């Protein structure tokens, strides 16, 4: 998805995990992505295998790789755009 640098396809490991979790709305989930270094990306929309970090301030590309993901938690927090919490 080079034409959409803030959208990333998740690996099968994570899509399988999210498939078994409740939806936040019709066909989507709002998740928190926790990285190995402790950074947390909150309020991230997930739909059909992709996360969308559009609206995350100060970044023009997804600021991590799939290998850096430690855990993903469905939170349903729709209170604003994605944000980084350190």
Buried (B, 14 or more C-beta within 10 A) or exposed (E): EEEEEBBBEBEEEBBEBBEEBEBBEEEBBBBBBBBEEEBBBBBBBBBEBBBBBEBBEEBEEBBBEEEEBEEBEBBEBEEEBBBBEE
